[in-house]
Amino acid sequence: TSKVVMELEKTEEILRSRMLTSEQEKERLQRTISEIAHQVKTPLSNICMYHDMLSDSDISKDEADTFRRIISQQLEKLEFLIDSLIKSSRLESDMIRLNVENSSIFHILELAVNDIVHKAERKKIELTIRCDPDITAFCDVKWTAEAVGNILDNAVKYTPEGGNICIDACPGEVYTEIKVQDTGRGIDSGHYNDIFKRFYRSRKEQSAGVGLGLSVAKAIMEGQGGTIGVQSGTERGTKFMLSFLTKS
């Protein structure tokens, strides 16, 4: 009887700890959404202001070019904030609903690359895709493209100008794998698990984002029976591996 009581007490403590962690995480997520929503106001105000200044017939060509450049920068910031808000909302409201079916990996990569190709071009990063058009796996097209896109977005963000990002699709009997290799600054091996946690950002990257992209990618992969892993090292680039069931 005493052993049963001890086990029940242990279970109760574990459940209480999990509930506390869940509540704290939920509060933090709600706070993050509120902060992002508030930050959206600044670029919107700037865009409106410089747009009005552009309509002034007395401004010079140099001033007009400067205003357009500022508007472009503010639009990029707005895009980043809205993207972060969407990712936050998906985690908050459990919006990830997966439709797993036999899907074209080439089509998934096409969708994912379309979202980041312009960012890569601006940094003169070379994108290489090696994928047979006939490769398929059991996964959700839309959400898997989002997961791969989040990884590619990080790759572009942390790869220096003139670097390379290589995407390989590798079919197998049981699992089909997508590998994303970049020539960025890399991740210390001690942080492999941390990078998939909500809100995690290393001290070096505190201004780079809100730390949700890889968390969303992990939730998507695990939700469809897949896995996500990483291999890296400081200043040695990073490789992410996403594995899907080849057959249902």
C-alpha positions in Angstrom: 0.0 0.0 0.0 2.8 2.4 0.9 4.4 1.8 -2.5 1.2 2.6 -4.3 0.8 5.8 -2.3 4.3 6.8 -3.1 3.8 6.2 -6.8 0.5 8.2 -6.7 2.2 11.0 -4.9 5.0 11.0 -7.5 2.5 11.0 -10.4 0.6 13.8 -8.8 3.8 15.9 -8.5 4.7 15.2 -12.1 1.3 16.2 -13.3 1.3 19.4 -11.2 4.7 20.3 -12.6 3.5 19.8 -16.2 0.4 21.8 -15.6 2.5 24.7 -14.1 4.9 24.6 -17.1 1.9 24.5 -19.5 0.3 27.6 -17.8 3.6 29.5 -17.8 4.2 28.7 -21.5 0.7 29.7 -22.4 1.1 33.0 -20.5 4.4 33.6 -22.2 2.9 32.9 -25.6 0.0 35.2 -25.0 2.4 37.9 -23.9 4.5 37.4 -27.0 1.5 37.7 -29.3 0.5 41.0 -27.5 4.1 42.4 -27.9 4.3 41.5 -31.6 0.9 43.1 -32.2 2.0 46.2 -30.5 5.3 46.3 -32.5 3.3 46.1 -35.8 2.1 49.7 -35.2 5.5 51.3 -35.6 6.3 50.1 -39.2 2.7 50.8 -40.2 3.0 54.4 -39.0 6.4 54.8 -40.7 5.0 53.5 -44.0 2.1 55.8 -43.9 4.2 58.8 -43.0 6.8 58.3 -45.8 4.1 57.4 -48.3 2.5 60.9 -47.6 6.0 62.5 -47.9 6.5 60.9 -51.3 3.3 62.6 -52.6 4.9 66.0 -51.9 5.8 67.5 -55.3 8.6 69.6 -53.8 10.9 66.7 -52.7 14.0 65.9 -54.7 14.8 62.6 -56.4 17.4 61.7 -53.8 14.9 62.3 -51.0 12.3 60.2 -52.9 14.8 57.3 -53.3 15.6 57.5 -49.6 11.9 57.4 -48.6 11.3 54.4 -50.9 14.2 52.6 -49.3 12.9 53.3 -45.8 9.4 52.1 -46.9 10.9 48.9 -48.2 12.8 48.3 -45.0 9.7 48.9 -42.9 7.7 46.5 -45.1 10.3 43.8 -44.5 10.0 44.4 -40.7 6.2 44.3 -41.0 6.4 41.0 -42.9 8.6 39.5 -40.2 6.3 40.6 -37.4 3.2 39.3 -39.1 4.9 36.0 -39.8 5.9 35.8 -36.1 2.3 36.6 -35.1 0.9 33.9 -37.4 3.3 31.3 -36.0 2.4 32.4 -32.4 -1.3 32.1 -33.1 -1.0 28.7 -34.6 0.8 27.4 -31.5 -1.7 29.2 -29.2 -4.9 27.9 -30.8 -3.6 24.5 -31.9 -4.3 25.3 -35.5 -2.0 22.7 -37.0 -4.4 20.2 -38.6 -2.6 17.7 -40.7 -3.9 15.9 -43.8 -1.3 13.1 -44.3 -1.3 11.5 -47.7 1.2 10.3 -50.4 2.7 13.7 -51.5 5.3 14.9 -53.9 8.5 16.0 -52.1 9.5 18.1 -55.2 6.3 20.1 -54.9 6.8 20.6 -51.2 10.3 21.9 -51.8 9.0 24.1 -54.6 6.5 25.8 -52.2 9.1 26.2 -49.4 11.8 27.7 -51.7 9.3 30.2 -53.2 8.9 31.8 -49.8 12.6 32.5 -49.3 14.2 32.8 -52.7 14.1 36.6 -52.8 15.7 36.8 -49.4 18.5 34.5 -50.6 19.0 36.5 -53.8 19.4 39.7 -51.8 22.3 38.1 -49.8 23.7 36.5 -52.9 23.2 33.0 -51.4 23.3 30.2 -53.9 20.4 27.7 -53.5 20.9 24.2 -54.8 18.0 21.6 -54.9 18.6 18.0 -55.6 15.3 16.1 -55.8 13.9 13.6 -58.2 10.4 14.7 -59.3 9.1 11.1 -58.6 10.0 11.0 -54.9 7.0 10.8 -52.6 6.3 10.4 -48.9 3.4 10.4 -46.5 3.0 13.9 -45.2 0.8 17.0 -45.4 1.9 19.2 -48.3 1.0 22.6 -46.9 2.3 22.1 -43.4 5.4 20.3 -44.5 6.2 23.1 -46.8 5.9 25.4 -43.8 8.3 23.3 -41.7 10.9 23.2 -44.5 10.3 26.9 -45.1 11.0 27.8 -41.5 14.3 25.9 -41.6 15.2 27.6 -44.9 14.3 31.0 -43.5 16.7 30.3 -40.6 19.4 29.1 -43.0 19.2 32.4 -45.1 19.1 34.5 -41.9 22.3 32.9 -40.4 24.3 32.3 -43.6 26.6 35.1 -44.5 26.4 36.9 -47.9 27.8 34.8 -50.7 27.1 31.5 -48.9 25.4 28.3 -50.0 22.3 26.4 -49.0 21.8 22.9 -50.4 18.6 20.9 -50.2 18.7 17.1 -50.9 15.7 14.7 -51.0 16.8 11.1 -50.2 14.3 8.3 -50.7 14.4 5.1 -48.6 12.5 1.9 -48.1 11.0 3.1 -44.7 11.8 6.8 -44.5 12.3 9.5 -47.0 14.6 12.3 -45.9 15.0 16.0 -46.7 18.3 17.4 -45.8 19.0 21.2 -45.6 22.7 22.1 -45.4 23.9 25.7 -45.1 27.3 27.4 -44.7 26.2 29.6 -41.8 27.8 30.2 -38.4 26.6 26.9 -37.0 25.1 25.8 -33.7 26.9 24.5 -30.7 26.1 20.9 -30.0 25.1 21.7 -26.5 22.1 23.6 -27.9 20.7 20.9 -30.3 17.7 20.3 -28.1 17.2 23.9 -27.1 16.7 25.2 -30.6 13.4 23.3 -30.9 11.9 24.8 -27.8 9.4 27.6 -27.9 10.9 31.1 -27.7 14.5 29.8 -27.6 17.1 32.2 -28.9 20.8 32.1 -28.2 22.4 35.1 -26.6 24.1 35.9 -29.9 20.7 36.1 -31.7 18.5 38.0 -29.3 17.4 40.4 -32.1 16.9 37.7 -34.8 13.3 36.6 -34.0 11.0 35.3 -31.4 12.2 31.7 -31.4 9.1 29.9 -32.8 10.0 28.7 -36.4 11.8 25.5 -35.4 9.3 24.8 -32.6 6.5 24.9 -35.3 8.6 22.7 -37.6 9.1 20.1 -34.8 5.3 20.1 -34.0 4.5 19.6 -37.7 7.0 16.7 -38.2 6.0 14.9 -35.0 2.3 15.4 -35.8 2.6 13.3 -39.0 4.9 10.6 -37.6 8.1 12.1 -38.8 11.3 13.3 -37.1 13.5 16.3 -37.2 17.2 16.4 -36.3 20.2 18.6 -36.6 24.0 18.3 -37.1 26.2 21.3 -36.7 29.2 23.0 -35.1 30.3 26.5 -34.4 31.4 28.1 -37.7 30.9 24.8 -39.6 27.4 25.3 -41.0 24.3 23.5 -40.1 22.4 20.5 -41.5 18.8 19.7 -40.7 17.3 16.3 -41.4 13.5 15.8 -41.8 12.3 12.2 -42.1 8.9 11.0 -43.3 7.4 7.6 -43.7 7.8 6.4 -47.3 4.7 4.2 -47.0 1.6 4.5 -44.9 
